[in-house]
């Protein structure tokens, strides 16, 4: 029976990690305006589900909705 060799762990170079993290830095700003009812609803939801970072929450919701729409509208050949 053959012995299994040591598995090599792939490590990323520090330069590569630095470049990738630099690509993820958020530099572009967008502003949302809510009316009082929408703001109140958002506040209640965040309080109920203990959401502390509202900007991350909204970013996640918006991007997930966009990706879902893109998947639904993906062009097909047949």
N, CA, C and O atoms as a CHARMM CRD file, in Angstrom:
* protein
*
  312
    1    1 UNK  N      0.85000  -1.15900   0.00000 PROA 1      0.00000
    2    1 UNK  CA     0.00000   0.00000   0.00000 PROA 1      0.00000
    3    1 UNK  C      0.90300   1.23200   0.00000 PROA 1      0.00000
    4    1 UNK  O      1.85100   1.31400   0.78200 PROA 1      0.00000
    5    2 UNK  N      0.61200   2.16800  -0.86200 PROA 2      0.00000
    6    2 UNK  CA     1.42500   3.37100  -0.97000 PROA 2      0.00000
    7    2 UNK  C      1.11700   4.31700   0.17900 PROA 2      0.00000
    8    2 UNK  O     -0.02300   4.45000   0.62500 PROA 2      0.00000
    9    3 UNK  N      2.16000   4.95700   0.63200 PROA 3      0.00000
   10    3 UNK  CA     1.97700   5.92800   1.71200 PROA 3      0.00000
   11    3 UNK  C      1.61400   7.27100   1.11700 PROA 3      0.00000
   12    3 UNK  O      2.10500   7.67300   0.06200 PROA 3      0.00000
   13    4 UNK  N      0.75900   7.92900   1.81500 PROA 4      0.00000
   14    4 UNK  CA     0.36600   9.26300   1.35800 PROA 4      0.00000
   15    4 UNK  C      1.42500  10.25600   1.76600 PROA 4      0.00000
   16    4 UNK  O      1.90100  10.24600   2.90100 PROA 4      0.00000
   17    5 UNK  N      1.79100  11.11300   0.83700 PROA 5      0.00000
   18    5 UNK  CA     2.77200  12.14700   1.11700 PROA 5      0.00000
   19    5 UNK  C      2.12700  13.30000   1.86600 PROA 5      0.00000
   20    5 UNK  O      0.90400  13.38700   1.98300 PROA 5      0.00000
   21    6 UNK  N      2.95800  14.15700   2.35700 PROA 6      0.00000
   22    6 UNK  CA     2.44100  15.33100   3.05400 PROA 6      0.00000
   23    6 UNK  C      1.71900  16.22500   2.05800 PROA 6      0.00000
   24    6 UNK  O      2.21200  16.48200   0.96000 PROA 6      0.00000
   25    7 UNK  N      0.57800  16.67900   2.44900 PROA 7      0.00000
   26    7 UNK  CA    -0.14800  17.58300   1.56400 PROA 7      0.00000
   27    7 UNK  C      0.46300  18.97600   1.68700 PROA 7      0.00000
   28    7 UNK  O      0.75700  19.45700   2.78100 PROA 7      0.00000
   29    8 UNK  N      0.64000  19.58800   0.55500 PROA 8      0.00000
   30    8 UNK  CA     1.21300  20.93600   0.54200 PROA 8      0.00000
   31    8 UNK  C      0.08500  21.94500   0.71000 PROA 8      0.00000
   32    8 UNK  O     -0.91900  21.90800  -0.00200 PROA 8      0.00000
   33    9 UNK  N      0.26900  22.82200   1.64400 PROA 9      0.00000
   34    9 UNK  CA    -0.69600  23.90100   1.81700 PROA 9      0.00000
   35    9 UNK  C     -0.29200  25.04200   0.90900 PROA 9      0.00000
   36    9 UNK  O      0.86500  25.46000   0.86500 PROA 9      0.00000
   37   10 UNK  N     -1.27200  25.52500   0.19600 PROA 10     0.00000
   38   10 UNK  CA    -1.00700  26.65000  -0.69300 PROA 10     0.00000
   39   10 UNK  C     -1.11100  27.93700   0.11400 PROA 10     0.00000
   40   10 UNK  O     -2.15200  28.23900   0.69700 PROA 10     0.00000
   41   11 UNK  N     -0.04200  28.67100   0.13900 PROA 11     0.00000
   42   11 UNK  CA    -0.05900  29.94100   0.85000 PROA 11     0.00000
   43   11 UNK  C      0.03000  31.06500  -0.17200 PROA 11     0.00000
   44   11 UNK  O      0.70300  30.95000  -1.19600 PROA 11     0.00000
   45   12 UNK  N     -0.65100  32.12800   0.12600 PROA 12     0.00000
   46   12 UNK  CA    -0.63400  33.29400  -0.75200 PROA 12     0.00000
   47   12 UNK  C      0.47800  34.22200  -0.31900 PROA 12     0.00000
   48   12 UNK  O      0.75100  34.39200   0.86900 PROA 12     0.00000
   49   13 UNK  N      1.10500  34.81200  -1.30300 PROA 13     0.00000
   50   13 UNK  CA     2.17000  35.74800  -0.98200 PROA 13     0.00000
   51   13 UNK  C      1.57600  37.00500  -0.35600 PROA 13     0.00000
   52   13 UNK  O      0.44100  37.36900  -0.66300 PROA 13     0.00000
   53   14 UNK  N      2.31500  37.66000   0.50100 PROA 14     0.00000
   54   14 UNK  CA     1.80700  38.89800   1.12600 PROA 14     0.00000
   55   14 UNK  C      1.47900  39.97600   0.09800 PROA 14     0.00000
   56   14 UNK  O      0.54200  40.75200   0.28400 PROA 14     0.00000
   57   15 UNK  N      2.25400  40.02300  -0.99200 PROA 15     0.00000
   58   15 UNK  CA     1.98200  41.02000  -2.03000 PROA 15     0.00000
   59   15 UNK  C      0.62100  40.76600  -2.68800 PROA 15     0.00000
   60   15 UNK  O     -0.14600  41.69900  -2.92700 PROA 15     0.00000
   61   16 UNK  N      0.33800  39.51100  -2.97000 PROA 16     0.00000
   62   16 UNK  CA    -0.94000  39.16300  -3.59200 PROA 16     0.00000
   63   16 UNK  C     -2.09500  39.51300  -2.66500 PROA 16     0.00000
   64   16 UNK  O     -3.09600  40.08200  -3.10200 PROA 16     0.00000
   65   17 UNK  N     -1.96100  39.17800  -1.39500 PROA 17     0.00000
   66   17 UNK  CA    -3.00800  39.50500  -0.42200 PROA 17     0.00000
   67   17 UNK  C     -3.22700  41.01200  -0.33300 PROA 17     0.00000
   68   17 UNK  O     -4.36300  41.47900  -0.26100 PROA 17     0.00000
   69   18 UNK  N     -2.14200  41.75600  -0.33700 PROA 18     0.00000
   70   18 UNK  CA    -2.23400  43.21400  -0.25000 PROA 18     0.00000
   71   18 UNK  C     -2.95200  43.77800  -1.47700 PROA 18     0.00000
   72   18 UNK  O     -3.78600  44.67500  -1.35500 PROA 18     0.00000
   73   19 UNK  N     -2.62400  43.24800  -2.65800 PROA 19     0.00000
   74   19 UNK  CA    -3.26800  43.71800  -3.88400 PROA 19     0.00000
   75   19 UNK  C     -4.76000  43.40000  -3.87700 PROA 19     0.00000
   76   19 UNK  O     -5.57700  44.23300  -4.26900 PROA 19     0.00000
   77   20 UNK  N     -5.11200  42.20100  -3.43300 PROA 20     0.00000
   78   20 UNK  CA    -6.51300  41.81000  -3.40600 PROA 20     0.00000
   79   20 UNK  C     -7.30900  42.62500  -2.39800 PROA 20     0.00000
   80   20 UNK  O     -8.44500  43.01500  -2.67000 PROA 20     0.00000
   81   21 UNK  N     -6.72300  42.88200  -1.24100 PROA 21     0.00000
   82   21 UNK  CA    -7.45000  43.68000  -0.25400 PROA 21     0.00000
   83   21 UNK  C     -7.56900  45.13000  -0.70600 PROA 21     0.00000
   84   21 UNK  O     -8.53500  45.80700  -0.35500 PROA 21     0.00000
   85   22 UNK  N     -6.60400  45.61200  -1.47600 PROA 22     0.00000
   86   22 UNK  CA    -6.68800  46.97900  -1.99600 PROA 22     0.00000
   87   22 UNK  C     -7.83300  47.10500  -2.99400 PROA 22     0.00000
   88   22 UNK  O     -8.43600  48.17200  -3.11100 PROA 22     0.00000
   89   23 UNK  N     -8.13700  46.03400  -3.70900 PROA 23     0.00000
   90   23 UNK  CA    -9.24400  46.06400  -4.66400 PROA 23     0.00000
   91   23 UNK  C    -10.60100  46.12700  -3.96300 PROA 23     0.00000
   92   23 UNK  O    -11.58200  46.58700  -4.54700 PROA 23     0.00000
   93   24 UNK  N    -10.65600  45.66900  -2.72600 PROA 24     0.00000
   94   24 UNK  CA   -11.92200  45.62000  -2.00200 PROA 24     0.00000
   95   24 UNK  C    -12.20300  46.86100  -1.16600 PROA 24     0.00000
   96   24 UNK  O    -13.24700  46.94200  -0.51900 PROA 24     0.00000
   97   25 UNK  N    -11.30200  47.81500  -1.16700 PROA 25     0.00000
   98   25 UNK  CA   -11.51300  49.04100  -0.39500 PROA 25     0.00000
   99   25 UNK  C    -12.66200  49.82500  -1.02800 PROA 25     0.00000
  100   25 UNK  O    -12.68300  50.05100  -2.23800 PROA 25     0.00000
  101   26 UNK  N    -13.60100  50.22800  -0.20400 PROA 26     0.00000
  102   26 UNK  CA   -14.76200  50.96100  -0.70900 PROA 26     0.00000
  103   26 UNK  C    -14.43500  52.44700  -0.78600 PROA 26     0.00000
  104   26 UNK  O    -14.18900  53.09900   0.22900 PROA 26     0.00000
  105   27 UNK  N    -14.43700  52.96200  -1.99800 PROA 27     0.00000
  106   27 UNK  CA   -14.10800  54.36300  -2.22500 PROA 27     0.00000
  107   27 UNK  C    -15.28700  55.14800  -2.79400 PROA 27     0.00000
  108   27 UNK  O    -15.33500  56.37200  -2.67500 PROA 27     0.00000
  109   28 UNK  N    -16.22000  54.45800  -3.40100 PROA 28     0.00000
  110   28 UNK  CA   -17.34200  55.11200  -4.07600 PROA 28     0.00000
  111   28 UNK  C    -18.52200  55.23200  -3.12000 PROA 28     0.00000
  112   28 UNK  O    -18.92900  54.25700  -2.48900 PROA 28     0.00000
  113   29 UNK  N    -19.05800  56.43000  -3.02700 PROA 29     0.00000
  114   29 UNK  CA   -20.14600  56.70200  -2.09000 PROA 29     0.00000
  115   29 UNK  C    -21.46300  56.85600  -2.85000 PROA 29     0.00000
  116   29 UNK  O    -21.52000  57.50600  -3.89400 PROA 29     0.00000
  117   30 UNK  N    -22.51200  56.25000  -2.31000 PROA 30     0.00000
  118   30 UNK  CA   -23.87700  56.43600  -2.78400 PROA 30     0.00000
  119   30 UNK  C    -24.72100  56.79900  -1.57600 PROA 30     0.00000
  120   30 UNK  O    -24.47700  56.31600  -0.47000 PROA 30     0.00000
  121   31 UNK  N    -25.69500  57.63400  -1.78600 PROA 31     0.00000
  122   31 UNK  CA   -26.54200  58.09800  -0.69400 PROA 31     0.00000
  123   31 UNK  C    -27.97600  57.65600  -0.94400 PROA 31     0.00000
  124   31 UNK  O    -28.48400  57.76700  -2.06000 PROA 31     0.00000
  125   32 UNK  N    -28.62100  57.15700   0.09700 PROA 32     0.00000
  126   32 UNK  CA   -30.02800  56.77200   0.03700 PROA 32     0.00000
  127   32 UNK  C    -30.83100  57.72400   0.90100 PROA 32     0.00000
  128   32 UNK  O    -30.40500  58.09900   1.99300 PROA 32     0.00000
  129   33 UNK  N    -31.97700  58.10700   0.41300 PROA 33     0.00000
  130   33 UNK  CA   -32.88900  58.93200   1.19100 PROA 33     0.00000
  131   33 UNK  C    -34.14900  58.12100   1.48700 PROA 33     0.00000
  132   33 UNK  O    -34.71100  57.48500   0.59500 PROA 33     0.00000
  133   34 UNK  N    -34.58200  58.15100   2.73700 PROA 34     0.00000
  134   34 UNK  CA   -35.78500  57.45800   3.15900 PROA 34     0.00000
  135   34 UNK  C    -36.77600  58.47900   3.69100 PROA 34     0.00000
  136   34 UNK  O    -36.38900  59.52000   4.22300 PROA 34     0.00000
  137   35 UNK  N    -38.06000  58.17000   3.54000 PROA 35     0.00000
  138   35 UNK  CA   -39.03500  58.99900   4.23300 PROA 35     0.00000
  139   35 UNK  C    -39.13300  58.49000   5.67100 PROA 35     0.00000
  140   35 UNK  O    -38.47900  57.51100   6.02900 PROA 35     0.00000
  141   36 UNK  N    -39.93800  59.14400   6.48200 PROA 36     0.00000
  142   36 UNK  CA   -39.99400  58.79700   7.90500 PROA 36     0.00000
  143   36 UNK  C    -40.50900  57.37800   8.14100 PROA 36     0.00000
  144   36 UNK  O    -40.01400  56.67600   9.02200 PROA 36     0.00000
  145   37 UNK  N    -41.49300  56.95900   7.36200 PROA 37     0.00000
  146   37 UNK  CA   -42.04100  55.60400   7.54600 PROA 37     0.00000
  147   37 UNK  C    -41.01000  54.54500   7.17500 PROA 37     0.00000
  148   37 UNK  O    -40.87300  53.54400   7.87700 PROA 37     0.00000
  149   38 UNK  N    -40.28400  54.75500   6.08200 PROA 38     0.00000
  150   38 UNK  CA   -39.25500  53.79300   5.66500 PROA 38     0.00000
  151   38 UNK  C    -38.12200  53.73400   6.68900 PROA 38     0.00000
  152   38 UNK  O    -37.63300  52.65800   7.03100 PROA 38     0.00000
  153   39 UNK  N    -37.72100  54.89700   7.16500 PROA 39     0.00000
  154   39 UNK  CA   -36.64900  54.94200   8.16400 PROA 39     0.00000
  155   39 UNK  C    -37.07100  54.24600   9.44400 PROA 39     0.00000
  156   39 UNK  O    -36.29000  53.51000  10.04600 PROA 39     0.00000
  157   40 UNK  N    -38.30900  54.47900   9.85600 PROA 40     0.00000
  158   40 UNK  CA   -38.82300  53.84100  11.06200 PROA 40     0.00000
  159   40 UNK  C    -38.87500  52.32200  10.89800 PROA 40     0.00000
  160   40 UNK  O    -38.50900  51.58100  11.81000 PROA 40     0.00000
  161   41 UNK  N    -39.32500  51.87300   9.75300 PROA 41     0.00000
  162   41 UNK  CA   -39.37700  50.44300   9.47600 PROA 41     0.00000
  163   41 UNK  C    -37.97700  49.83400   9.51400 PROA 41     0.00000
  164   41 UNK  O    -37.77800  48.76600  10.09300 PROA 41     0.00000
  165   42 UNK  N    -37.02200  50.50400   8.90600 PROA 42     0.00000
  166   42 UNK  CA   -35.63700  50.02800   8.91200 PROA 42     0.00000
  167   42 UNK  C    -35.08200  49.97000  10.33200 PROA 42     0.00000
  168   42 UNK  O    -34.41700  49.00200  10.70100 PROA 42     0.00000
  169   43 UNK  N    -35.35100  50.99500  11.12100 PROA 43     0.00000
  170   43 UNK  CA   -34.89400  51.01700  12.50800 PROA 43     0.00000
  171   43 UNK  C    -35.50900  49.87900  13.32000 PROA 43     0.00000
  172   43 UNK  O    -34.81500  49.22100  14.09600 PROA 43     0.00000
  173   44 UNK  N    -36.80600  49.64600  13.14200 PROA 44     0.00000
  174   44 UNK  CA   -37.47200  48.56300  13.85700 PROA 44     0.00000
  175   44 UNK  C    -36.89500  47.20200  13.47900 PROA 44     0.00000
  176   44 UNK  O    -36.66000  46.35500  14.34100 PROA 44     0.00000
  177   45 UNK  N    -36.67100  47.00700  12.19500 PROA 45     0.00000
  178   45 UNK  CA   -36.11600  45.74000  11.71300 PROA 45     0.00000
  179   45 UNK  C    -34.72000  45.51000  12.28900 PROA 45     0.00000
  180   45 UNK  O    -34.41100  44.42000  12.77100 PROA 45     0.00000
  181   46 UNK  N    -33.89500  46.53000  12.23500 PROA 46     0.00000
  182   46 UNK  CA   -32.53100  46.40400  12.75400 PROA 46     0.00000
  183   46 UNK  C    -32.53200  46.16200  14.25500 PROA 46     0.00000
  184   46 UNK  O    -31.71000  45.39700  14.76000 PROA 46     0.00000
  185   47 UNK  N    -33.43700  46.80000  14.96800 PROA 47     0.00000
  186   47 UNK  CA   -33.53600  46.58400  16.41600 PROA 47     0.00000
  187   47 UNK  C    -34.01000  45.15900  16.72600 PROA 47     0.00000
  188   47 UNK  O    -33.47500  44.49600  17.61400 PROA 47     0.00000
  189   48 UNK  N    -35.01600  44.70400  15.98500 PROA 48     0.00000
  190   48 UNK  CA   -35.58500  43.37100  16.21600 PROA 48     0.00000
  191   48 UNK  C    -34.55700  42.27000  15.97800 PROA 48     0.00000
  192   48 UNK  O    -34.49200  41.30900  16.74500 PROA 48     0.00000
  193   49 UNK  N    -33.75200  42.40000  14.91800 PROA 49     0.00000
  194   49 UNK  CA   -32.79500  41.36400  14.56000 PROA 49     0.00000
  195   49 UNK  C    -31.36100  41.70200  14.96900 PROA 49     0.00000
  196   49 UNK  O    -30.41600  41.06800  14.50100 PROA 49     0.00000
  197   50 UNK  N    -31.20200  42.68100  15.82600 PROA 50     0.00000
  198   50 UNK  CA   -29.88700  43.08000  16.38200 PROA 50     0.00000
  199   50 UNK  C    -28.85000  43.35000  15.29600 PROA 50     0.00000
  200   50 UNK  O    -27.72100  42.86400  15.35700 PROA 50     0.00000
  201   51 UNK  N    -29.25000  44.12100  14.32300 PROA 51     0.00000
  202   51 UNK  CA   -28.33800  44.51900  13.24900 PROA 51     0.00000
  203   51 UNK  C    -27.71100  45.83500  13.65000 PROA 51     0.00000
  204   51 UNK  O    -28.39600  46.85100  13.76600 PROA 51     0.00000
  205   52 UNK  N    -26.41600  45.81500  13.86000 PROA 52     0.00000
  206   52 UNK  CA   -25.72000  47.03200  14.30200 PROA 52     0.00000
  207   52 UNK  C    -25.12700  47.81700  13.13900 PROA 52     0.00000
  208   52 UNK  O    -25.07800  49.04700  13.17500 PROA 52     0.00000
  209   53 UNK  N    -24.68100  47.11100  12.11600 PROA 53     0.00000
  210   53 UNK  CA   -24.05700  47.77200  10.97800 PROA 53     0.00000
  211   53 UNK  C    -25.08700  47.86900   9.85400 PROA 53     0.00000
  212   53 UNK  O    -25.23300  46.95100   9.04700 PROA 53     0.00000
  213   54 UNK  N    -25.78900  48.98500   9.81700 PROA 54     0.00000
  214   54 UNK  CA   -26.86300  49.14500   8.84200 PROA 54     0.00000
  215   54 UNK  C    -26.33600  49.28600   7.41900 PROA 54     0.00000
  216   54 UNK  O    -26.97900  48.82200   6.47800 PROA 54     0.00000
  217   55 UNK  N    -25.19900  49.90600   7.24800 PROA 55     0.00000
  218   55 UNK  CA   -24.66800  50.06800   5.89000 PROA 55     0.00000
  219   55 UNK  C    -24.27600  48.71100   5.30300 PROA 55     0.00000
  220   55 UNK  O    -24.53300  48.45700   4.12600 PROA 55     0.00000
  221   56 UNK  N    -23.66300  47.84300   6.09600 PROA 56     0.00000
  222   56 UNK  CA   -23.31400  46.49800   5.60900 PROA 56     0.00000
  223   56 UNK  C    -24.58000  45.70600   5.31100 PROA 56     0.00000
  224   56 UNK  O    -24.63600  44.96200   4.33200 PROA 56     0.00000
  225   57 UNK  N    -25.59400  45.86600   6.15600 PROA 57     0.00000
  226   57 UNK  CA   -26.87100  45.18700   5.95500 PROA 57     0.00000
  227   57 UNK  C    -27.50700  45.62300   4.63100 PROA 57     0.00000
  228   57 UNK  O    -27.92300  44.78200   3.83500 PROA 57     0.00000
  229   58 UNK  N    -27.58100  46.93400   4.39700 PROA 58     0.00000
  230   58 UNK  CA   -28.18600  47.43300   3.16600 PROA 58     0.00000
  231   58 UNK  C    -27.36700  47.04200   1.94200 PROA 58     0.00000
  232   58 UNK  O    -27.92500  46.69800   0.90000 PROA 58     0.00000
  233   59 UNK  N    -26.04800  47.09600   2.06800 PROA 59     0.00000
  234   59 UNK  CA   -25.18400  46.70100   0.96000 PROA 59     0.00000
  235   59 UNK  C    -25.41700  45.22600   0.60200 PROA 59     0.00000
  236   59 UNK  O    -25.51200  44.87500  -0.57400 PROA 59     0.00000
  237   60 UNK  N    -25.50600  44.37600   1.61400 PROA 60     0.00000
  238   60 UNK  CA   -25.73000  42.94800   1.38700 PROA 60     0.00000
  239   60 UNK  C    -27.07700  42.69800   0.71900 PROA 60     0.00000
  240   60 UNK  O    -27.17200  41.90100  -0.21400 PROA 60     0.00000
  241   61 UNK  N    -28.11200  43.37300   1.19200 PROA 61     0.00000
  242   61 UNK  CA   -29.45300  43.20300   0.62600 PROA 61     0.00000
  243   61 UNK  C    -29.49300  43.66900  -0.82300 PROA 61     0.00000
  244   61 UNK  O    -30.04400  42.98200  -1.68300 PROA 61     0.00000
  245   62 UNK  N    -28.91800  44.82100  -1.09300 PROA 62     0.00000
  246   62 UNK  CA   -28.94100  45.37600  -2.45800 PROA 62     0.00000
  247   62 UNK  C    -28.17200  44.48300  -3.41700 PROA 62     0.00000
  248   62 UNK  O    -28.67400  44.14900  -4.49000 PROA 62     0.00000
  249   63 UNK  N    -26.95600  44.09200  -3.04200 PROA 63     0.00000
  250   63 UNK  CA   -26.13300  43.27100  -3.93000 PROA 63     0.00000
  251   63 UNK  C    -26.76000  41.89600  -4.13700 PROA 63     0.00000
  252   63 UNK  O    -26.73700  41.37500  -5.25200 PROA 63     0.00000
  253   64 UNK  N    -27.31800  41.29900  -3.09000 PROA 64     0.00000
  254   64 UNK  CA   -27.94300  39.98200  -3.25100 PROA 64     0.00000
  255   64 UNK  C    -29.15200  40.06900  -4.18100 PROA 64     0.00000
  256   64 UNK  O    -29.38900  39.16100  -4.97700 PROA 64     0.00000
  257   65 UNK  N    -29.91600  41.15600  -4.08300 PROA 65     0.00000
  258   65 UNK  CA   -31.06100  41.34000  -4.98000 PROA 65     0.00000
  259   65 UNK  C    -30.59000  41.49300  -6.42600 PROA 65     0.00000
  260   65 UNK  O    -31.17900  40.90300  -7.33200 PROA 65     0.00000
  261   66 UNK  N    -29.55700  42.26200  -6.64400 PROA 66     0.00000
  262   66 UNK  CA   -29.03000  42.45800  -7.99400 PROA 66     0.00000
  263   66 UNK  C    -28.51800  41.13600  -8.56600 PROA 66     0.00000
  264   66 UNK  O    -28.80100  40.81200  -9.72000 PROA 66     0.00000
  265   67 UNK  N    -27.77200  40.37600  -7.77300 PROA 67     0.00000
  266   67 UNK  CA   -27.25700  39.09500  -8.25700 PROA 67     0.00000
  267   67 UNK  C    -28.39100  38.11700  -8.56400 PROA 67     0.00000
  268   67 UNK  O    -28.31800  37.36200  -9.53400 PROA 67     0.00000
  269   68 UNK  N    -29.42700  38.13400  -7.74500 PROA 68     0.00000
  270   68 UNK  CA   -30.58100  37.27300  -7.98900 PROA 68     0.00000
  271   68 UNK  C    -31.25700  37.64800  -9.30100 PROA 68     0.00000
  272   68 UNK  O    -31.61900  36.77300 -10.08900 PROA 68     0.00000
  273   69 UNK  N    -31.42800  38.94000  -9.53600 PROA 69     0.00000
  274   69 UNK  CA   -32.03700  39.40100 -10.78400 PROA 69     0.00000
  275   69 UNK  C    -31.18100  39.02600 -11.98600 PROA 69     0.00000
  276   69 UNK  O    -31.71000  38.64600 -13.03100 PROA 69     0.00000
  277   70 UNK  N    -29.87800  39.13000 -11.84600 PROA 70     0.00000
  278   70 UNK  CA   -28.97700  38.78200 -12.94800 PROA 70     0.00000
  279   70 UNK  C    -29.06100  37.28600 -13.25400 PROA 70     0.00000
  280   70 UNK  O    -29.02800  36.89000 -14.41900 PROA 70     0.00000
  281   71 UNK  N    -29.16700  36.45800 -12.22300 PROA 71     0.00000
  282   71 UNK  CA   -29.31600  35.01900 -12.43400 PROA 71     0.00000
  283   71 UNK  C    -30.63900  34.70100 -13.13000 PROA 71     0.00000
  284   71 UNK  O    -30.68600  33.85200 -14.02100 PROA 71     0.00000
  285   72 UNK  N    -31.70300  35.37700 -12.72600 PROA 72     0.00000
  286   72 UNK  CA   -33.00700  35.13400 -13.33000 PROA 72     0.00000
  287   72 UNK  C    -33.05000  35.57700 -14.78800 PROA 72     0.00000
  288   72 UNK  O    -33.75100  34.97100 -15.59800 PROA 72     0.00000
  289   73 UNK  N    -32.31600  36.61800 -15.12600 PROA 73     0.00000
  290   73 UNK  CA   -32.34000  37.18000 -16.48100 PROA 73     0.00000
  291   73 UNK  C    -31.13400  36.77200 -17.30500 PROA 73     0.00000
  292   73 UNK  O    -30.80500  37.42800 -18.29400 PROA 73     0.00000
  293   74 UNK  N    -30.47200  35.69700 -16.90700 PROA 74     0.00000
  294   74 UNK  CA   -29.28600  35.24800 -17.63300 PROA 74     0.00000
  295   74 UNK  C    -29.69500  34.80000 -19.03000 PROA 74     0.00000
  296   74 UNK  O    -30.65200  34.04100 -19.18300 PROA 74     0.00000
  297   75 UNK  N    -28.97400  35.26400 -20.05400 PROA 75     0.00000
  298   75 UNK  CA   -29.36200  34.89700 -21.41800 PROA 75     0.00000
  299   75 UNK  C    -29.13800  33.39800 -21.67500 PROA 75     0.00000
  300   75 UNK  O    -28.12700  32.82600 -21.26700 PROA 75     0.00000
  301   76 UNK  N    -30.08100  32.79800 -22.34300 PROA 76     0.00000
  302   76 UNK  CA   -29.96900  31.38000 -22.69400 PROA 76     0.00000
  303   76 UNK  C    -29.94000  31.23400 -24.20800 PROA 76     0.00000
  304   76 UNK  O    -30.47800  32.07000 -24.93400 PROA 76     0.00000
  305   77 UNK  N    -29.31900  30.18400 -24.66500 PROA 77     0.00000
  306   77 UNK  CA   -29.23600  29.95500 -26.09600 PROA 77     0.00000
  307   77 UNK  C    -30.50100  29.29100 -26.64500 PROA 77     0.00000
  308   77 UNK  O    -30.87100  29.51100 -27.79800 PROA 77     0.00000
  309   78 UNK  N    -31.15100  28.48900 -25.82600 PROA 78     0.00000
  310   78 UNK  CA   -32.31800  27.76000 -26.30700 PROA 78     0.00000
  311   78 UNK  C    -33.51000  27.99800 -25.42300 PROA 78     0.00000
  312   78 UNK  O    -34.58700  27.45900 -25.67900 PROA 78     0.00000
